Amino acid sequence: MWFLRRMLRIPWTTKKTNERVLNEATNKRRSLVRTIRKRQATFLGHVMRRGKLEHLVTTGKLGGKRSRRRQREKIMDGLATWIGAGKVLDTLAAVKDRDLWRDMIANAYKQGT
């Protein structure tokens, strides 16, 4: 619990229960995750509209063999589920229209994680 108090900069002289500290910490984490997702989505829109090497890397369409072990989760899969588009192809189609993309990000940010 001491590390949460230190992260939130709560002095040791303040009389706060551990429950209150935990509630504050969970609220901070949720807002942090939402902010990170929003920034990832805006950067993704920027990269996809540009259509250069970064586009190939984020979509995962590079040549070569896949490894035999469990596949890593792609950035596109996580953002597609957060935005609520369902499929990655729907997300890629929405990126082309800047106004639609901004609306999708705003709606996902309002709904939370």
N, CA, C and O atoms as CSV, one atom per row, in Angstrom:
chain,resi,resn,atom,element,x,y,z
A,1,MET,N,N,0.812,-1.190,0.000
A,1,MET,CA,C,0.000,0.000,0.000
A,1,MET,C,C,0.863,1.265,0.000
A,1,MET,O,O,0.433,2.317,-0.474
A,2,TRP,N,N,2.068,1.154,0.530
A,2,TRP,CA,C,2.929,2.325,0.616
A,2,TRP,C,C,3.281,2.869,-0.760
A,2,TRP,O,O,3.446,4.077,-0.927
A,3,PHE,N,N,3.399,1.968,-1.767
A,3,PHE,CA,C,3.763,2.449,-3.101
A,3,PHE,C,C,2.627,3.251,-3.729
A,3,PHE,O,O,2.880,4.195,-4.477
A,4,LEU,N,N,1.374,2.885,-3.434
A,4,LEU,CA,C,0.251,3.680,-3.944
A,4,LEU,C,C,0.215,5.053,-3.286
A,4,LEU,O,O,-0.053,6.060,-3.940
A,5,ARG,N,N,0.486,5.080,-2.000
A,5,ARG,CA,C,0.529,6.371,-1.307
A,5,ARG,C,C,1.643,7.252,-1.881
A,5,ARG,O,O,1.505,8.469,-1.997
A,6,ARG,N,N,2.737,6.600,-2.230
A,6,ARG,CA,C,3.849,7.362,-2.796
A,6,ARG,C,C,3.536,7.844,-4.206
A,6,ARG,O,O,3.888,8.965,-4.574
A,7,MET,N,N,2.866,6.989,-5.008
A,7,MET,CA,C,2.489,7.380,-6.366
A,7,MET,C,C,1.512,8.553,-6.364
A,7,MET,O,O,1.610,9.463,-7.188
A,8,LEU,N,N,0.574,8.516,-5.431
A,8,LEU,CA,C,-0.433,9.570,-5.353
A,8,LEU,C,C,0.050,10.778,-4.557
A,8,LEU,O,O,-0.672,11.767,-4.424
A,9,ARG,N,N,1.267,10.698,-4.029
A,9,ARG,CA,C,1.880,11.763,-3.243
A,9,ARG,C,C,1.032,12.125,-2.021
A,9,ARG,O,O,0.743,13.293,-1.761
A,10,ILE,N,N,0.653,11.099,-1.297
A,10,ILE,CA,C,-0.086,11.297,-0.052
A,10,ILE,C,C,0.926,11.265,1.082
A,10,ILE,O,O,1.605,10.255,1.261
A,11,PRO,N,N,1.047,12.346,1.858
A,11,PRO,CA,C,2.028,12.352,2.949
A,11,PRO,C,C,1.652,11.349,4.046
A,11,PRO,O,O,0.486,10.991,4.212
A,12,TRP,N,N,2.649,10.918,4.770
A,12,TRP,CA,C,2.396,9.912,5.800
A,12,TRP,C,C,1.607,10.488,6.963
A,12,TRP,O,O,1.016,9.733,7.735
A,13,THR,N,N,1.584,11.805,7.105
A,13,THR,CA,C,0.822,12.422,8.190
A,13,THR,C,C,-0.675,12.495,7.893
A,13,THR,O,O,-1.476,12.693,8.806
A,14,THR,N,N,-1.056,12.338,6.634
A,14,THR,CA,C,-2.472,12.371,6.263
A,14,THR,C,C,-3.137,11.087,6.723
A,14,THR,O,O,-2.616,9.992,6.513
A,15,LYS,N,N,-4.292,11.234,7.353
A,15,LYS,CA,C,-5.005,10.061,7.864
A,15,LYS,C,C,-6.046,9.630,6.847
A,15,LYS,O,O,-7.196,10.068,6.879
A,16,LYS,N,N,-5.608,8.748,5.932
A,16,LYS,CA,C,-6.498,8.168,4.931
A,16,LYS,C,C,-6.478,6.668,5.097
A,16,LYS,O,O,-5.433,6.068,5.349
A,17,THR,N,N,-7.636,6.076,4.954
A,17,THR,CA,C,-7.699,4.621,5.054
A,17,THR,C,C,-7.157,4.000,3.780
A,17,THR,O,O,-7.065,4.644,2.735
A,18,ASN,N,N,-6.802,2.731,3.898
A,18,ASN,CA,C,-6.290,2.019,2.729
A,18,ASN,C,C,-7.350,1.900,1.641
A,18,ASN,O,O,-7.023,1.904,0.454
A,19,GLU,N,N,-8.613,1.794,2.033
A,19,GLU,CA,C,-9.695,1.698,1.049
A,19,GLU,C,C,-9.793,2.970,0.213
A,19,GLU,O,O,-9.968,2.903,-1.004
A,20,ARG,N,N,-9.682,4.118,0.856
A,20,ARG,CA,C,-9.751,5.378,0.112
A,20,ARG,C,C,-8.575,5.523,-0.843
A,20,ARG,O,O,-8.725,6.023,-1.958
A,21,VAL,N,N,-7.405,5.083,-0.396
A,21,VAL,CA,C,-6.231,5.140,-1.257
A,21,VAL,C,C,-6.415,4.217,-2.462
A,21,VAL,O,O,-6.069,4.588,-3.584
A,22,LEU,N,N,-6.959,3.011,-2.237
A,22,LEU,CA,C,-7.206,2.086,-3.341
A,22,LEU,C,C,-8.213,2.657,-4.331
A,22,LEU,O,O,-8.028,2.520,-5.540
A,23,ASN,N,N,-9.270,3.290,-3.847
A,23,ASN,CA,C,-10.261,3.894,-4.735
A,23,ASN,C,C,-9.646,4.997,-5.585
A,23,ASN,O,O,-9.927,5.090,-6.780
A,24,GLU,N,N,-8.821,5.821,-4.987
A,24,GLU,CA,C,-8.153,6.880,-5.746
A,24,GLU,C,C,-7.219,6.291,-6.802
A,24,GLU,O,O,-7.143,6.791,-7.924
A,25,ALA,N,N,-6.516,5.231,-6.434
A,25,ALA,CA,C,-5.562,4.617,-7.366
A,25,ALA,C,C,-6.283,3.980,-8.550
A,25,ALA,O,O,-5.814,4.098,-9.682
A,26,THR,N,N,-7.411,3.309,-8.317
A,26,THR,CA,C,-8.127,2.689,-9.433
A,26,THR,C,C,-8.700,3.741,-10.362
A,26,THR,O,O,-8.718,3.539,-11.576
A,27,ASN,N,N,-9.166,4.852,-9.830
A,27,ASN,CA,C,-9.673,5.919,-10.690
A,27,ASN,C,C,-8.561,6.508,-11.549
A,27,ASN,O,O,-8.780,6.811,-12.722
A,28,LYS,N,N,-7.380,6.672,-10.980
A,28,LYS,CA,C,-6.247,7.205,-11.732
A,28,LYS,C,C,-5.837,6.253,-12.848
A,28,LYS,O,O,-5.539,6.686,-13.961
A,29,ARG,N,N,-5.821,4.945,-12.548
A,29,ARG,CA,C,-5.417,3.966,-13.553
A,29,ARG,C,C,-6.388,3.959,-14.727
A,29,ARG,O,O,-5.964,3.887,-15.881
A,30,ARG,N,N,-7.675,4.032,-14.446
A,30,ARG,CA,C,-8.662,4.007,-15.524
A,30,ARG,C,C,-8.498,5.208,-16.440
A,30,ARG,O,O,-8.558,5.071,-17.662
A,31,SER,N,N,-8.291,6.379,-15.860
A,31,SER,CA,C,-8.138,7.559,-16.707
A,31,SER,C,C,-6.830,7.491,-17.495
A,31,SER,O,O,-6.761,7.969,-18.627
A,32,LEU,N,N,-5.811,6.907,-16.911
A,32,LEU,CA,C,-4.536,6.768,-17.606
A,32,LEU,C,C,-4.669,5.830,-18.802
A,32,LEU,O,O,-4.154,6.124,-19.881
A,33,VAL,N,N,-5.350,4.715,-18.619
A,33,VAL,CA,C,-5.536,3.756,-19.704
A,33,VAL,C,C,-6.366,4.383,-20.825
A,33,VAL,O,O,-6.065,4.190,-22.003
A,34,ARG,N,N,-7.401,5.128,-20.464
A,34,ARG,CA,C,-8.230,5.786,-21.484
A,34,ARG,C,C,-7.419,6.807,-22.268
A,34,ARG,O,O,-7.568,6.910,-23.486
A,35,THR,N,N,-6.572,7.554,-21.594
A,35,THR,CA,C,-5.746,8.551,-22.271
A,35,THR,C,C,-4.744,7.883,-23.214
A,35,THR,O,O,-4.522,8.362,-24.326
A,36,ILE,N,N,-4.146,6.792,-22.774
A,36,ILE,CA,C,-3.192,6.077,-23.618
A,36,ILE,C,C,-3.883,5.537,-24.861
A,36,ILE,O,O,-3.358,5.664,-25.967
A,37,ARG,N,N,-5.060,4.935,-24.690
A,37,ARG,CA,C,-5.800,4.400,-25.836
A,37,ARG,C,C,-6.173,5.493,-26.826
A,37,ARG,O,O,-6.097,5.292,-28.038
A,38,LYS,N,N,-6.577,6.655,-26.306
A,38,LYS,CA,C,-6.960,7.758,-27.183
A,38,LYS,C,C,-5.761,8.227,-28.001
A,38,LYS,O,O,-5.882,8.467,-29.202
A,39,ARG,N,N,-4.618,8.355,-27.360
A,39,ARG,CA,C,-3.421,8.786,-28.080
A,39,ARG,C,C,-2.970,7.749,-29.097
A,39,ARG,O,O,-2.509,8.105,-30.181
A,40,GLN,N,N,-3.098,6.469,-28.758
A,40,GLN,CA,C,-2.766,5.419,-29.711
A,40,GLN,C,C,-3.674,5.497,-30.932
A,40,GLN,O,O,-3.219,5.338,-32.065
A,41,ALA,N,N,-4.949,5.739,-30.699
A,41,ALA,CA,C,-5.901,5.788,-31.809
A,41,ALA,C,C,-5.649,6.991,-32.708
A,41,ALA,O,O,-5.743,6.875,-33.930
A,42,THR,N,N,-5.333,8.138,-32.130
A,42,THR,CA,C,-5.066,9.306,-32.962
A,42,THR,C,C,-3.781,9.111,-33.766
A,42,THR,O,O,-3.708,9.502,-34.931
A,43,PHE,N,N,-2.770,8.506,-33.143
A,43,PHE,CA,C,-1.532,8.229,-33.871
A,43,PHE,C,C,-1.771,7.213,-34.977
A,43,PHE,O,O,-1.210,7.332,-36.066
A,44,LEU,N,N,-2.599,6.219,-34.702
A,44,LEU,CA,C,-2.907,5.213,-35.705
A,44,LEU,C,C,-3.598,5.856,-36.911
A,44,LEU,O,O,-3.284,5.518,-38.053
A,45,GLY,N,N,-4.517,6.759,-36.673
A,45,GLY,CA,C,-5.176,7.447,-37.776
A,45,GLY,C,C,-4.184,8.226,-38.614
A,45,GLY,O,O,-4.263,8.230,-39.842
A,46,HIS,N,N,-3.262,8.874,-37.956
A,46,HIS,CA,C,-2.219,9.641,-38.648
A,46,HIS,C,C,-1.365,8.728,-39.522
A,46,HIS,O,O,-1.101,9.039,-40.683
A,47,VAL,N,N,-0.937,7.607,-38.963
A,47,VAL,CA,C,-0.063,6.686,-39.677
A,47,VAL,C,C,-0.800,6.033,-40.848
A,47,VAL,O,O,-0.236,5.892,-41.933
A,48,MET,N,N,-2.050,5.635,-40.635
A,48,MET,CA,C,-2.789,4.948,-41.685
A,48,MET,C,C,-3.100,5.863,-42.864
A,48,MET,O,O,-3.075,5.424,-44.014
A,49,ARG,N,N,-3.386,7.110,-42.592
A,49,ARG,CA,C,-3.674,8.032,-43.687
A,49,ARG,C,C,-2.413,8.346,-44.487
A,49,ARG,O,O,-2.495,8.655,-45.676
A,50,ARG,N,N,-1.255,8.271,-43.848
A,50,ARG,CA,C,0.005,8.515,-44.545
A,50,ARG,C,C,0.332,7.390,-45.507
A,50,ARG,O,O,0.748,7.638,-46.639
A,51,GLY,N,N,0.145,6.141,-45.061
A,51,GLY,CA,C,0.296,4.991,-45.938
A,51,GLY,C,C,1.710,4.612,-46.311
A,51,GLY,O,O,1.941,4.152,-47.429
A,52,LYS,N,N,2.653,4.787,-45.426
A,52,LYS,CA,C,4.046,4.425,-45.748
A,52,LYS,C,C,4.437,3.154,-44.988
A,52,LYS,O,O,3.595,2.287,-44.755
A,53,LEU,N,N,5.680,3.046,-44.611
A,53,LEU,CA,C,6.190,1.839,-43.974
A,53,LEU,C,C,5.494,1.562,-42.646
A,53,LEU,O,O,5.256,0.404,-42.300
A,54,GLU,N,N,5.168,2.611,-41.904
A,54,GLU,CA,C,4.483,2.420,-40.629
A,54,GLU,C,C,3.129,1.744,-40.826
A,54,GLU,O,O,2.677,0.982,-39.972
A,55,HIS,N,N,2.497,2.023,-41.939
A,55,HIS,CA,C,1.221,1.401,-42.268
A,55,HIS,C,C,1.391,-0.112,-42.380
A,55,HIS,O,O,0.579,-0.878,-41.861
A,56,LEU,N,N,2.453,-0.532,-43.063
A,56,LEU,CA,C,2.714,-1.965,-43.211
A,56,LEU,C,C,3.013,-2.628,-41.871
A,56,LEU,O,O,2.580,-3.753,-41.618
A,57,VAL,N,N,3.747,-1.935,-41.022
A,57,VAL,CA,C,4.122,-2.514,-39.738
A,57,VAL,C,C,2.906,-2.672,-38.831
A,57,VAL,O,O,2.748,-3.709,-38.187
A,58,THR,N,N,2.054,-1.666,-38.771
A,58,THR,CA,C,0.902,-1.746,-37.860
A,58,THR,C,C,-0.152,-2.724,-38.343
A,58,THR,O,O,-0.835,-3.339,-37.524
A,59,THR,N,N,-0.304,-2.883,-39.640
A,59,THR,CA,C,-1.277,-3.856,-40.128
A,59,THR,C,C,-0.720,-5.268,-40.096
A,59,THR,O,O,-1.484,-6.232,-40.147
A,60,GLY,N,N,0.591,-5.408,-40.011
A,60,GLY,CA,C,1.198,-6.728,-39.891
A,60,GLY,C,C,1.316,-7.460,-41.212
A,60,GLY,O,O,1.369,-8.689,-41.221
A,61,LYS,N,N,1.359,-6.756,-42.317
A,61,LYS,CA,C,1.437,-7.398,-43.621
A,61,LYS,C,C,2.878,-7.395,-44.134
A,61,LYS,O,O,3.173,-6.833,-45.188
A,62,LEU,N,N,3.746,-8.017,-43.389
A,62,LEU,CA,C,5.140,-8.152,-43.807
A,62,LEU,C,C,5.379,-9.591,-44.217
A,62,LEU,O,O,4.709,-10.501,-43.729
A,63,GLY,N,N,6.318,-9.797,-45.100
A,63,GLY,CA,C,6.596,-11.134,-45.581
A,63,GLY,C,C,7.326,-11.974,-44.554
A,63,GLY,O,O,7.791,-11.473,-43.530
A,64,GLY,N,N,7.417,-13.257,-44.847
A,64,GLY,CA,C,8.142,-14.155,-43.962
A,64,GLY,C,C,7.221,-15.141,-43.280
A,64,GLY,O,O,6.003,-15.109,-43.461
A,65,LYS,N,N,7.826,-16.027,-42.485
A,65,LYS,CA,C,7.051,-17.040,-41.787
A,65,LYS,C,C,6.632,-16.553,-40.409
A,65,LYS,O,O,7.288,-15.712,-39.796
A,66,ARG,N,N,5.532,-17.101,-39.947
A,66,ARG,CA,C,5.104,-16.829,-38.580
A,66,ARG,C,C,5.776,-17.834,-37.651
A,66,ARG,O,O,6.109,-18.947,-38.057
A,67,SER,N,N,5.965,-17.434,-36.424
A,67,SER,CA,C,6.561,-18.361,-35.475
A,67,SER,C,C,5.509,-19.377,-35.030
A,67,SER,O,O,4.312,-19.158,-35.216
A,68,ARG,N,N,5.955,-20.476,-34.449
A,68,ARG,CA,C,5.043,-21.563,-34.085
A,68,ARG,C,C,4.338,-21.324,-32.758
A,68,ARG,O,O,3.295,-21.924,-32.499
A,69,ARG,N,N,4.881,-20.472,-31.928
A,69,ARG,CA,C,4.283,-20.265,-30.610
A,69,ARG,C,C,3.067,-19.347,-30.708
A,69,ARG,O,O,2.650,-18.960,-31.800
A,70,ARG,N,N,2.520,-19.014,-29.574
A,70,ARG,CA,C,1.332,-18.157,-29.528
A,70,ARG,C,C,1.642,-16.788,-30.127
A,70,ARG,O,O,2.674,-16.186,-29.829
A,71,GLN,N,N,0.746,-16.312,-30.965
A,71,GLN,CA,C,0.976,-15.052,-31.656
A,71,GLN,C,C,0.760,-13.878,-30.711
A,71,GLN,O,O,-0.083,-13.927,-29.815
A,72,ARG,N,N,1.528,-12.834,-30.927
A,72,ARG,CA,C,1.376,-11.630,-30.133
A,72,ARG,C,C,0.120,-10.894,-30.555
A,72,ARG,O,O,-0.329,-10.990,-31.697
A,73,GLU,N,N,-0.432,-10.161,-29.609
A,73,GLU,CA,C,-1.606,-9.361,-29.937
A,73,GLU,C,C,-1.156,-8.126,-30.702
A,73,GLU,O,O,-0.228,-7.431,-30.287
A,74,LYS,N,N,-1.809,-7.862,-31.804
A,74,LYS,CA,C,-1.431,-6.731,-32.636
A,74,LYS,C,C,-2.070,-5.453,-32.096
A,74,LYS,O,O,-3.076,-5.493,-31.387
A,75,ILE,N,N,-1.474,-4.338,-32.441
A,75,ILE,CA,C,-2.011,-3.041,-32.032
A,75,ILE,C,C,-3.401,-2.854,-32.610
A,75,ILE,O,O,-4.296,-2.336,-31.942
A,76,MET,N,N,-3.574,-3.269,-33.832
A,76,MET,CA,C,-4.854,-3.089,-34.515
A,76,MET,C,C,-5.973,-3.865,-33.841
A,76,MET,O,O,-7.102,-3.379,-33.764
A,77,ASP,N,N,-5.681,-5.060,-33.353
A,77,ASP,CA,C,-6.717,-5.861,-32.698
A,77,ASP,C,C,-7.205,-5.193,-31.423
A,77,ASP,O,O,-8.407,-5.140,-31.163
A,78,GLY,N,N,-6.270,-4.684,-30.631
A,78,GLY,CA,C,-6.649,-4.022,-29.390
A,78,GLY,C,C,-7.441,-2.746,-29.620
A,78,GLY,O,O,-8.417,-2.484,-28.918
A,79,LEU,N,N,-7.029,-1.953,-30.594
A,79,LEU,CA,C,-7.744,-0.708,-30.875
A,79,LEU,C,C,-9.107,-0.962,-31.505
A,79,LEU,O,O,-10.055,-0.218,-31.255
A,80,ALA,N,N,-9.211,-2.006,-32.319
A,80,ALA,CA,C,-10.503,-2.320,-32.942
A,80,ALA,C,C,-11.526,-2.721,-31.888
A,80,ALA,O,O,-12.695,-2.346,-31.984
A,81,THR,N,N,-11.097,-3.481,-30.883
A,81,THR,CA,C,-12.038,-3.851,-29.829
A,81,THR,C,C,-12.362,-2.661,-28.939
A,81,THR,O,O,-13.497,-2.530,-28.480
A,82,TRP,N,N,-11.380,-1.780,-28.683
A,82,TRP,CA,C,-11.645,-0.605,-27.840
A,82,TRP,C,C,-12.604,0.355,-28.523
A,82,TRP,O,O,-13.508,0.895,-27.885
A,83,ILE,N,N,-12.410,0.567,-29.809
A,83,ILE,CA,C,-13.274,1.484,-30.544
A,83,ILE,C,C,-14.651,0.877,-30.750
A,83,ILE,O,O,-15.644,1.600,-30.829
A,84,GLY,N,N,-14.718,-0.431,-30.836
A,84,GLY,CA,C,-16.000,-1.093,-31.021
A,84,GLY,C,C,-16.327,-1.337,-32.477
A,84,GLY,O,O,-17.487,-1.554,-32.828
A,85,ALA,N,N,-15.326,-1.305,-33.320
A,85,ALA,CA,C,-15.552,-1.530,-34.747
A,85,ALA,C,C,-15.747,-3.003,-35.041
A,85,ALA,O,O,-16.316,-3.358,-36.074
A,86,GLY,N,N,-15.293,-3.853,-34.164
A,86,GLY,CA,C,-15.455,-5.284,-34.378
A,86,GLY,C,C,-14.288,-5.890,-35.126
A,86,GLY,O,O,-13.488,-6.623,-34.543
A,87,LYS,N,N,-14.183,-5.596,-36.402
A,87,LYS,CA,C,-13.132,-6.178,-37.220
A,87,LYS,C,C,-12.066,-5.126,-37.540
A,87,LYS,O,O,-12.329,-3.924,-37.534
A,88,VAL,N,N,-10.887,-5.607,-37.813
A,88,VAL,CA,C,-9.778,-4.723,-38.151
A,88,VAL,C,C,-10.030,-4.049,-39.497
A,88,VAL,O,O,-9.666,-2.888,-39.685
A,89,LEU,N,N,-10.644,-4.758,-40.424
A,89,LEU,CA,C,-10.914,-4.179,-41.740
A,89,LEU,C,C,-11.888,-3.008,-41.649
A,89,LEU,O,O,-11.750,-2.024,-42.376
A,90,ASP,N,N,-12.875,-3.115,-40.752
A,90,ASP,CA,C,-13.793,-1.991,-40.552
A,90,ASP,C,C,-13.059,-0.785,-39.976
A,90,ASP,O,O,-13.348,0.359,-40.325
A,91,THR,N,N,-12.110,-1.058,-39.092
A,91,THR,CA,C,-11.324,0.025,-38.502
A,91,THR,C,C,-10.460,0.697,-39.565
A,91,THR,O,O,-10.363,1.924,-39.606
A,92,LEU,N,N,-9.838,-0.097,-40.417
A,92,LEU,CA,C,-9.002,0.470,-41.475
A,92,LEU,C,C,-9.822,1.293,-42.464
A,92,LEU,O,O,-9.340,2.297,-42.987
A,93,ALA,N,N,-11.058,0.872,-42.723
A,93,ALA,CA,C,-11.923,1.637,-43.627
A,93,ALA,C,C,-12.341,2.953,-42.982
A,93,ALA,O,O,-12.470,3.969,-43.664
A,94,ALA,N,N,-12.553,2.936,-41.671
A,94,ALA,CA,C,-12.989,4.147,-40.967
A,94,ALA,C,C,-11.861,5.171,-40.849
A,94,ALA,O,O,-12.121,6.370,-40.755
A,95,VAL,N,N,-10.621,4.708,-40.853
A,95,VAL,CA,C,-9.478,5.616,-40.709
A,95,VAL,C,C,-9.390,6.581,-41.892
A,95,VAL,O,O,-8.960,7.723,-41.730
A,96,LYS,N,N,-9.788,6.135,-43.057
A,96,LYS,CA,C,-9.688,6.973,-44.256
A,96,LYS,C,C,-10.532,8.239,-44.155
A,96,LYS,O,O,-10.146,9.288,-44.671
A,97,ASP,N,N,-11.689,8.144,-43.487
A,97,ASP,CA,C,-12.549,9.310,-43.288
A,97,ASP,C,C,-12.199,9.933,-41.940
A,97,ASP,O,O,-12.507,9.361,-40.894
A,98,ARG,N,N,-11.566,11.084,-41.958
A,98,ARG,CA,C,-11.047,11.704,-40.743
A,98,ARG,C,C,-12.149,12.071,-39.749
A,98,ARG,O,O,-11.983,11.868,-38.546
A,99,ASP,N,N,-13.260,12.603,-40.229
A,99,ASP,CA,C,-14.344,12.992,-39.327
A,99,ASP,C,C,-14.978,11.783,-38.656
A,99,ASP,O,O,-15.269,11.820,-37.460
A,100,LEU,N,N,-15.194,10.718,-39.408
A,100,LEU,CA,C,-15.738,9.488,-38.834
A,100,LEU,C,C,-14.786,8.922,-37.794
A,100,LEU,O,O,-15.221,8.451,-36.743
A,101,TRP,N,N,-13.489,8.964,-38.079
A,101,TRP,CA,C,-12.488,8.434,-37.153
A,101,TRP,C,C,-12.478,9.225,-35.843
A,101,TRP,O,O,-12.397,8.643,-34.761
A,102,ARG,N,N,-12.560,10.545,-35.947
A,102,ARG,CA,C,-12.590,11.371,-34.738
A,102,ARG,C,C,-13.829,11.079,-33.905
A,102,ARG,O,O,-13.751,11.015,-32.678
A,103,ASP,N,N,-14.970,10.902,-34.561
A,103,ASP,CA,C,-16.196,10.579,-33.834
A,103,ASP,C,C,-16.097,9.229,-33.131
A,103,ASP,O,O,-16.551,9.076,-31.998
A,104,MET,N,N,-15.497,8.250,-33.815
A,104,MET,CA,C,-15.342,6.930,-33.210
A,104,MET,C,C,-14.431,6.987,-31.986
A,104,MET,O,O,-14.709,6.349,-30.971
A,105,ILE,N,N,-13.346,7.748,-32.081
A,105,ILE,CA,C,-12.433,7.871,-30.945
A,105,ILE,C,C,-13.121,8.582,-29.787
A,105,ILE,O,O,-12.976,8.176,-28.634
A,106,ALA,N,N,-13.866,9.637,-30.086
A,106,ALA,CA,C,-14.552,10.394,-29.032
A,106,ALA,C,C,-15.585,9.519,-28.329
A,106,ALA,O,O,-15.697,9.568,-27.104
A,107,ASN,N,N,-16.331,8.731,-29.070
A,107,ASN,CA,C,-17.331,7.847,-28.463
A,107,ASN,C,C,-16.671,6.779,-27.603
A,107,ASN,O,O,-17.148,6.473,-26.510
A,108,ALA,N,N,-15.582,6.215,-28.092
A,108,ALA,CA,C,-14.881,5.182,-27.316
A,108,ALA,C,C,-14.290,5.789,-26.041
A,108,ALA,O,O,-14.282,5.140,-24.995
A,109,TYR,N,N,-13.800,7.021,-26.120
A,109,TYR,CA,C,-13.216,7.671,-24.947
A,109,TYR,C,C,-14.287,7.966,-23.910
A,109,TYR,O,O,-14.033,7.838,-22.712
A,110,LYS,N,N,-15.479,8.358,-24.346
A,110,LYS,CA,C,-16.569,8.635,-23.403
A,110,LYS,C,C,-17.045,7.363,-22.709
A,110,LYS,O,O,-17.387,7.390,-21.527
A,111,GLN,N,N,-17.066,6.248,-23.442
A,111,GLN,CA,C,-17.537,4.999,-22.855
A,111,GLN,C,C,-16.543,4.392,-21.887
A,111,GLN,O,O,-16.931,3.630,-21.001
A,112,GLY,N,N,-15.285,4.710,-22.036
A,112,GLY,CA,C,-14.263,4.176,-21.111
A,112,GLY,C,C,-13.601,2.964,-21.680
A,112,GLY,O,O,-13.636,2.724,-22.887
A,113,THR,N,N,-12.980,2.180,-20.785
A,113,THR,CA,C,-12.223,1.016,-21.232
A,113,THR,C,C,-13.047,-0.231,-21.197
A,113,THR,O,O,-12.557,-1.305,-21.544
